[in-house]
Amino acid sequence: MKSQIVMSEFETYAKGLIEKYQIPGTAIGFAHNGTTVYEKGFGYRDVDRKLPVTMDTVFGIASVTKSFTCMAIMILQEQGKLSVHDPVVKYLPEFSTPTDATDKMTIHHFMTHSAGLPPLPSLFYAKKRSFDQDPSAKDYPGLSIPEDNNQGPIDTYEQLMEFIAGLDFELLGEPGTEFSYSNDCYALLGTIVQRLSGKTFEQFVKDYILDPCGMENTCFEIEELKDYDNITSLYAARIVDNGLEVYEAPVWWESPSMRGAGALKSTVNDMLKYAEIIRTKGKVGEKRILSEDSVEQMITPYIECSPGRYYGYGFMITPEFHGSTLVEHGGNLKAVASQLCIIPEKGITGMILTNLAGVPAVTIMAGALNNLEGRNVDATPYSTTKYELSLDELADFEGTYTSNEGMSLTIKVTEEGLDFSTQGTSFPIQCVGKDLFLAVVKDQKELIRFVRDDSGEIERVAYHMRQFPKR
């Protein structure tokens, strides 16, 4: 065991959250200027066999994969094969939407979730083969099986583009004007990498990022690890009479047509190597992976995704994070809640991985960063001034808002104020600004922003990094 700093306040805080949400296993580690300064495994990678979590335990990383996809695009740009400002249709001529703005959508818009695409149902069909094999899919938080289940699996990039072309939807706005998280855009970035490199997307990432970084236990398909046995079991949770039951659910969800959106598996140690690329502006050890200019482009705050927080290329950036810049990305998927963070000015890198979805990994990570930097574990980087609204003003926000990805939320006025319900739970939300509310969902703070049309009527909500309409 390397000598490391003591973070006892954080460990007490983390254990409380881990017990509350019954997280079987959690791995967290931090490095300072490339040297590991803290590592801790809580719980088990295999509960039945009492096998502990270590910094080399392989977990899914889910959407943290998105920064790898952007890095692959930046490498192709450095090779002179594309510009991020090229229109997507230059490389994907069969990509189309039911709007006249398709030709204006650039690679940059895809990388920043600003193409204007609303949440689409594609991801469900991209994972359909896994869902059909996995009884635990019904217990995944927020997943609702589409009623029209005649659509077959989307296995290829070409099938994905054909599916999108056949949908009927309106853009959220002109490309570049509205942020809404889009797994579809990231899947298609993987398509561009594949077509321009002449390799599969997965092989390109391995050849240009994973192998040069020495990420030996990182892969897209778990079978690639062969005899390596330090791999987490997968867990799901269901509601039972006396609360929550966490159980083993061994099927990994795969989506070959959307690997660029969230398919990598990795370890804390491997991800700390990867984080060096951002901390050092392009290098891991003596190997240069990206140019300094490419790294700067990746962590430039291009578009606001929630108040005070911006999206770059595969990273979220908070320019005012307790006096520094926080570069981060999280992920949630079956048996995954993850987060990577980098504070470049301070040389800090960190990674947390868990083996259960829908748990507050981001809150645990925030507690660790707070302890590491000498703050109270529950400190937050933003102030939330409360605003009082009349019942008539609150009534504006009432309604049901539904995403084509399957999420639905309902807003109701009660005597106490606004009540917000989603995924079978409800809780009050507090107004903290014009059309802006604060929710605390599973111990994670989220801002909810309502969007009005030209006549001043509420037309959609921005929640959980997505915009979806009032029905």
N, C-alpha and C positions, 0 to 999 in steps of 0.2 A: 504493500500500500504506500503510495506517495505521501509525503508530508503535505498536509492541507490545512486551510484555514478552518476555524471552528464556526459553525453556524447553528448553534443550539436553539436560538429563538425561531429560526426558520424551520428546523426539524420538528419542533413541537407544533408549529402552525401547520406544516405539511401533513404530519401524522393525523391531525384532527380532520383535515379535508379528505385524506385518503380513507380514513375509517368511515366518515360520513357517507362517502360515495362508493364504499366497498371496492376500491380499486385494487385488483389483485397484485399488480406489480407496477412500480414507477422507477425510472432511472433518470437521474439528473446530474449534469456535470458542467463545470465552468473552467475556462482557461483565461489566463492573463498574459498578454503578449506571447501567446502560443504555448505556454506552460500550464498544465493542469493544476488548478489550485483547490478544486473542490469536486468530489464525486461521491454520490450516495445512491445506493439501491434500496428502495423500500419494497418489502413484500417479495412476491414470487413470480418467476416466469412460468412456473408450473406448480399450481397450488397443490394438486393431489400428491405430487412427488416431492413437494417442499424444495424445489430447486430455486435458488435465489436469483434475483435480478443483479446483473453486473453492467459495467460500462461497455461490455462487448456483447450484450444480449441484443439480438436482432428483433426489432419491432417494425411495424409499418410506420411510415412518416406522413402518409396521406398528402395533403396539399403543400407541404414543404417542398414537394417535388417541383412545384411550379418555378422556383428559382433556378433549378437545374435546366428546365426547358428554356427559360430566358437566356441562361448562360450559353446553351447550345446555339441559340439564335445569334448571340453576340460573337461567338467564335466564327460562325459563318459570315457575319458582317466583316470581321477582321480578315477573313480569307477572300473578301471581295465578291462573295457569291450573292449578297443581298444587301439592301439597306433597310433599316427598321421603318423607314418612311415610305417604302414601296407599298403599293396596293396589294392586298392579299390575293386578288384575282390574277395578278401577274404570275403567281406560282400555283394557285389553285383555281384554274379557270372554271371549274364546275361548281365552285362555291357560289350560292345565291341565297337571297332572302326575299320575302314578298314585299320589298320596298325598293325605292329608286336610289337608295344610298349605298348599295352593296359596293359599287366601284370606288367609293370614297373611303372605305374601311382599309386601314393600313395595318401592317404588322405591329407598329407602335400601339395602335388602338387595341389590338388583341392582347398585347402584353400588359396593358394598363387597365383592362376590363372596361374600356370606354368606347367600344364599337357601337354601343347603343342596343345590343341584344338584351332582351329581358331573360329571366330564367326560363330555360327550356326543358322538356321532359327527356332529352336524349340520354342523360346519364343512367336513368333507370334501364333503358333498353340496352345500353352498352354493358351493363352488369347483369342483364337478365339471366344468362346461363348460370351465373353464380347464385343469384337469388332463387332460381328454380331448384338448386341443389341444397339450399341452406334453410332449414326450418327456423333458424334464429332471425331471418330477415324481417319477420313480422314484428320482432321486438326492437328493431333499430329505431332510435328516437327520430321522429319527424318523417319517416319513410311511409308514404301511402302508395299502395299499389294502384296504378291507373285502372279505371274501370274498363276502358277499351284495351283489352289485353291481346288483341289480335295481331298487333305489331310484333314482328319477330325480333330476335337479338340483332344489335348493331355491332358487327364484328370487325368491320374494316373502316378505314378512313373514307373510302368512297361511299359506303353505305351511310356513314354519318352525314356526309354532305348531301346525299340524296334525301335523307330524312329531314334535315333542316330546310332544304328547298321546298319540301312538301307541306311545311307548317304554315299556319296563318297567324301572324302576329304583327304588332306595330312596334317600331323602334321606340326606345325611351327618349331619344333625342338624336340630333345629328351626331355622327361619329366625332368623338373627342369632347363631348359636352356633358355626358352623364356617366357616372360610375355605377356599375352593377356587376358583381362577381360572376364570371362566366367560365365554367368548366369546358364548354364547347369551344371557346376561343383557344384555350390551352391545348385541347386535343388537336386542333387544326394547326397550331404552331408546331406540334410534333410531326404533323404531316409535311409541313414545309421543310423541317430538318431532314426528314427521310428522303424527300424528292430531290433536294439540292445536294445532299451529301452522297447519295447512292448507297447508303447503308440504312439499316433499320434505325429508327429513332433510338431504340434501346442500345444498340451497338455503338452509335455515335456518342451517346452520353458516357458509356463505359470507356471508349477509346480516348476521349478528349477531356473527361472530368474524373471519373471514378478511379481509373488506373493511374493517371499521373498524380492524383492526390494520395494514393496508397489506401484507398477505401476498400479493403479486401473483403469486408463482410457486408457490402452494400450491393443490392441487386434489384431487378424488376420482378423476377419470378423466384420464389423461394427454393425451387428445385435446383437453381444454379449453385446453391451453397453446399450441395452434395453431402459430405460427411460431417459438416459443421453442425454441432448439436446445441449450441447456446442460442436457441431461437425460442421466442415466447410462444406459449400456447395462446389461443384466442379466446376472448370472453365476451359474453353478452349479458344483458340484465333484463329481467321481466318483473312486472308488478304482481305480487302474490298477496294473499290475505293479510299477512303480517308485515308488509312493506315491500322491500326489493330483494330479489334473488339473483345473484350473479352465478352464471353457469358457463361451463366450457362449451365453445361453439367453434369447431375446428376448421370450417371452410374459409379460406382466404378469398376475398372478393376480387375478381379479375375483370378488366375491361380493356381488351386489346386495342380498341379504337380510341381509347381516351387515356393512354398511359401518361401522356404529357401533363395531365391534370392532377395526378396523385397516386402513382403506383409504386414508388420506390419503397424498399425496405432497408433499414440501416441501424446503426448503433450510435450511442452517445459519442464514443471515441472517434468513429468515422466522421460523424457530423461536426465534431470540433475541428477535425482536419479540414473539412470543407469550408467551415466558417472563416478559416484563415484567408481564403481568397478575397473576402470582403474586407477583413481587418487590415491586410497588408497591401490592399489595392492590386491584387492580381496574382500573388504568389503563394505556393505551399512549400515551405522550406526554400530550396534553391530553384524550384521549378516554377516557371511562369505559366499560368493557366490562361489568364486574360490580361489585356493591356490596362494600364491605370485608367485611361479614358473610358474603356468599356465598363469598368467597375463603377466609375463615377456616373455613367449613364444609368446603370442598374439601380443605384440608390438615390437618384434624383426624385424629389417629390413632385410627380407630374399632375396628379388629380386627387382632390380630397375624397377620401372614402368614408370618413366620419369626422366630426369636428376635431380639428387638430391632428388628424392622422391622414396620411397620404399614401398613394400607391406608386411605386416605381416600376421596375421590371422584375416581377416575381417576388418582390419584397414590399412590406408596409413600412413606412417611415414616419416616426413621430419626431419632428424637429426640436420640440421643446419637451424633453423627457427629463425632468429634474435637473435641468441645466445642460443636458447633453443631447445627442441624437440617438434614438433607438431605431435600429433596423431589425425587422423581425418578420416571421411568418408562422402561422399555426396550421394545424391540420386536424380534421376529424373524419373518421371513416369507421367501418366495422372494426372493433377492437383496437382503435387508435384514437388518442388525443395527444397531440404533439406540439412543440413550439421550439423554433430556433431563434436566438436573439444575438445581436452584435451591437456593442456601443463603441464605435470606431475610435472616438477621441480618447477613450479610457483603456483601449486594448482588451476589452472584455468580450468574451464569446461564451454562449451557453446553449444547452440543449436539454429538453425534457421529453421523455417518451413514456407512454403508458399503454396498457393492454386492454383498455375498456373505453368505448366511445361515450360521448356526452358527459364527460367529467371535466372539472375546472383545471385543466393542465395550465392554462394561461394564468390563472390566479395563483397557482402554486409557483410558477416561474416568477411572477411579479413579486411574491413574497421573498423568494430567494434573492432576486436582484436588490430588493429593498434591504435585506439583511447584509448582503455583500457590500452595499454602499453606505451602510450605517444609518438607514432610515427605519422607522417602524415597519414591521412586516406588512401591515395593511395600508400603507400610504398609497395615495393615487396621484398621478401627475397633473390632474386637472381639477379645477374647482367646479362645484355644481350648485349654483345659486338656485334656490327654489322660487318658482313663480306660482302665484295663486290665480286660477281661472274660474270664472263663473260656470254654473252648470250648463248654461246656454252655449258658452264658448267650448266647453268640453264636448258637447253633443256633436260638434263638427267632426270629431275624430271617430265617432261610433261607426261600426261596420265590420264586415268580414273582408279580409285581404288574402288573396290566394295566389300562390306562385305555381307556375307550370312544372316546377321541380318537385312539387308535392307538399310544400309547407303551407299551412293555413293558420292565420291568427285572427282572433276576434277581439274587438275593442268595445267595451260597454261602460256607460256612466253609472257610478254607484254613489251612495251618499258620501263616501270618502274621497271620491275623485274618479279617475279612470282605472278600469280593471282590464288587464291584458291576459288573454288565454291562448295557449298554443301547446301542442303535444300533450294534451290531457292535464295540464296544470295551469293555474291562473294566479296572478299576483298584481298588486297595485303598481302603477308607474307614476313618476313624479315629473311635472313640467319643470324644465331647467333652462328654457329659452323659447324663442318664437318657433312654434311647430316642432319643438324638440323635447323629448322625454327621456328619462333615465330608468332603465329596468335592471333589476338584479336577478339574473336567471341562473340557477344552479351555482350560486356564489360567484358568478362572473358578471361584471357590469357591462351593459350594452346600451348605447344611445339609439333611440328610435326617432327618425326624422320623417315627418309627413310632408308630402309634396303636393302643391296646389296647381290647378290648371290656370289658364289665363283669366278665367272669371272669378278666381279665388276659392273655388271648390276643391276639397281634398280629392285627389285622384289616385294616389298610390302612397305606399309607405316604403321607406328605406330602413331595412332591419336585417341584421345578420349579414351585412355586406351586400345585400341584394335589394333591388327595387321590384315591388310587385303591386298589382292594381287592386283597387277597391272593387268588389264584385256587387 
